[in-house]
């Protein structure tokens, strides 16, 4: 049981290590540097705050790595509950990692284009337009990765509800967060005119789904009792 509690606390520590850099890189940095519809202004902001842009890239990579370790820590907590669901949870986490790492190449391409003297220094407007295109591709890549950010929460939620180690309401909230993230990507593909509204809704639902359980794992850990329905 002590090993179980230790793994739960490790997962609780990894959640903010993943989440805080993600908020910084996915929300704060774009809000500070991107001017939607204005490639020139965006390029000027990035070149004027290159350190912030690079820190955003580093934070994104840290978040992705922490996400992988979080999945492994949670697997150790729930593998005795249902190995099938626990394994599925880790697979869905791991599937997002290469996609997320490949997506960072779009940001490094922006740095290559805009750093002095610039990859296309003789054609400034073209260079800035290409940089804006890569930034847009990066945002699109995040939308695609959100499929996995959502899907892994379904087996996680089922494990929470079956285990008796955590309050069952956390499992319900995780499954709702799963539906929110998946819907966010589907709306972006099928009905892009509603994408911004759905994106805001998915972030709110996702926050309500994951923040409570991350705090519980960090502060409280897991219960000493396990449901009799749990399966090895």
C-alpha positions in Angstrom: 0.0 0.0 0.0 2.9 2.3 0.7 4.2 1.8 -2.8 0.7 2.6 -4.1 0.5 5.9 -2.1 4.0 6.8 -3.2 3.1 6.3 -6.9 -0.1 8.4 -6.4 1.9 11.2 -4.9 4.4 11.0 -7.8 1.5 11.3 -10.2 0.2 14.3 -8.2 3.6 16.0 -8.5 3.8 15.3 -12.2 0.4 16.8 -13.0 1.5 20.4 -12.3 4.9 19.7 -13.9 2.9 18.9 -17.0 0.0 21.4 -16.6 1.8 24.6 -15.7 4.2 24.6 -18.6 1.3 23.6 -20.9 -0.7 26.7 -19.9 2.4 28.9 -20.4 3.3 27.5 -23.8 -0.2 26.9 -25.3 -2.0 29.9 -23.9 0.2 32.6 -22.5 2.9 32.7 -25.2 0.5 32.8 -28.1 -1.6 35.5 -26.5 1.5 37.6 -26.0 3.1 37.1 -29.4 0.5 36.2 -32.0 -1.6 38.9 -33.8 -4.3 37.0 -35.7 -4.4 38.0 -39.3 -1.3 40.2 -39.1 1.9 38.3 -40.1 4.1 41.4 -40.0 3.1 42.4 -36.4 3.4 38.8 -35.2 6.9 38.5 -36.7 7.9 41.7 -35.0 6.7 40.5 -31.7 8.5 37.2 -32.0 11.8 38.8 -33.0 11.4 41.4 -30.2 10.7 38.7 -27.7 12.7 35.7 -29.0 13.6 34.6 -25.5 9.9 34.3 -24.5 9.2 32.3 -27.7 12.1 29.9 -27.0 11.0 29.5 -23.4 7.5 28.6 -24.8 9.1 25.9 -26.9 11.1 24.5 -23.9 8.0 24.6 -21.8 6.0 22.7 -24.4 8.7 20.0 -24.5 8.8 19.7 -20.7 5.0 19.4 -20.6 5.1 16.5 -23.2 7.8 14.6 -21.4 6.0 15.1 -18.0 2.8 13.8 -19.6 4.5 10.6 -20.6 5.9 10.1 -17.1 2.5 10.9 -15.6 0.9 8.2 -17.6 3.5 5.7 -16.4 3.0 6.8 -12.7 -0.8 6.4 -13.0 -0.3 2.9 -14.6 1.5 1.8 -11.5 -1.4 3.1 -9.4 -4.2 1.4 -11.3 -2.6 -1.7 -12.9 -4.1 -3.9 -10.2 -7.5 -2.5 -10.8 -7.8 -3.4 -14.5 -4.6 -4.0 -16.5 -6.5 -3.7 -19.8 -7.7 -0.2 -19.1 -4.4 0.8 -17.5 -2.5 -0.3 -20.5 -4.9 1.5 -22.9 -4.5 4.7 -20.8 -0.7 4.6 -21.3 -0.9 3.7 -25.0 -3.1 6.8 -25.6 -0.7 9.0 -23.6 2.3 7.6 -25.5 0.5 8.0 -28.9 0.3 11.8 -28.3 4.1 12.2 -27.6 5.5 11.8 -31.2 2.7 14.0 -32.6 3.5 16.7 -30.0 7.2 16.6 -30.6 6.8 16.7 -34.3 4.5 19.7 -33.9 7.3 21.6 -32.2 9.2 21.6 -35.5 6.7 24.2 -36.7 7.9 26.5 -34.0 11.5 25.9 -34.7 10.8 26.6 -38.4 9.5 30.1 -37.3 12.8 30.7 -35.5 14.8 29.7 -38.6 12.8 32.0 -40.8 12.9 35.1 -38.5 16.3 34.9 -37.0 18.9 37.4 -38.5 19.8 37.4 -41.3 16.7 35.3 -41.9 16.2 32.3 -44.2 14.5 34.5 -46.8 16.0 37.8 -45.8 15.7 39.2 -49.3 11.9 38.7 -49.3 10.7 40.0 -45.9 7.0 39.7 -46.5 7.3 36.2 -47.8 9.4 35.3 -44.8 6.9 36.7 -42.3 4.0 35.0 -44.1 5.7 31.7 -44.0 6.4 32.2 -40.3 2.7 32.9 -39.7 1.8 29.7 -41.7 4.1 27.6 -39.5 2.5 29.1 -36.3 -0.9 28.3 -37.7 0.2 24.7 -38.4 1.5 24.5 -34.9 -2.0 25.5 -33.5 -3.6 23.0 -35.9 -1.2 20.3 -34.5 -2.4 21.1 -31.0 -6.0 20.6 -32.1 -5.1 17.2 -33.4 -3.1 16.2 -30.3 -6.2 17.2 -28.3 -7.8 14.0 -29.5 -5.3 12.0 -27.4 -5.4 14.5 -24.5 -9.1 13.6 -24.4 -9.1 9.9 -25.1 -6.7 8.9 -22.4 -9.0 10.4 -19.8 -11.7 7.8 -20.6 -9.8 4.7 -19.3 -8.4 6.9 -16.5 -11.9 7.8 -15.5 -13.1 4.2 -15.6 -10.2 3.1 -13.5 -10.9 5.8 -10.9 -14.6 4.8 -10.6 -13.7 1.1 -10.3 -10.8 1.3 -8.0 -12.3 2.7 -4.7 -8.9 4.5 -4.3 -10.4 7.9 -5.2 -13.8 9.6 -5.0 -15.9 8.3 -8.0 -17.0 11.8 -8.9 -13.4 12.3 -10.2 -13.9 9.5 -12.7 -17.1 11.1 -14.0 -15.4 14.5 -14.4 -12.5 12.8 -16.3 -14.9 11.2 -18.7 -16.7 14.5 -19.3 -13.3 16.1 -19.9 -12.6 13.4 -22.4 -15.8 14.1 -24.3 -15.0 17.9 -24.3 -11.5 17.5 -25.8 -12.6 15.1 -28.5 -15.6 17.3 -29.3 -13.2 20.2 -29.6 -11.2 18.6 -32.3 -14.3 17.3 -34.2 -15.9 20.7 -34.2 -12.7 22.3 -35.5 -12.7 19.8 -38.4 -16.5 19.7 -39.1 -17.8 23.1 -38.0 -14.9 25.5 -37.8 -17.2 28.5 -37.4 -17.9 27.2 -33.8 -14.3 26.2 -33.1 -13.4 29.2 -30.8 -16.5 28.7 -28.6 -15.9 25.0 -28.4 -12.2 25.5 -27.6 -13.2 27.7 -24.6 -15.7 25.2 -23.5 -13.3 22.3 -23.8 -10.7 24.1 -21.7 -13.2 24.8 -18.9 -14.5 21.2 -18.9 -11.0 19.9 -19.1 -10.0 22.0 -16.1 -12.9 20.9 -14.0 -12.1 17.3 -15.0 -8.3 17.2 -14.3 -7.5 19.9 -11.7 -9.5 18.4 -8.8 -8.0 14.9 -9.2 -4.5 16.3 -9.6 -4.8 18.3 -6.4 -6.3 15.3 -4.6 -3.4 13.0 -5.7 -0.9 15.6 -4.6 -2.4 16.5 -1.2 -4.4 13.4 -0.1 -3.1 10.5 -2.2 -5.2 7.4 -2.4 -7.5 5.6 0.0 -6.4 2.6 2.0 -9.3 0.5 0.7 -9.8 -0.9 -2.8 -13.1 -2.0 -4.3 -13.8 -5.7 -4.3 -14.7 -5.5 -8.0 -11.1 -4.5 -8.8 -9.4 -7.0 -11.1 -5.7 -7.9 -11.2 
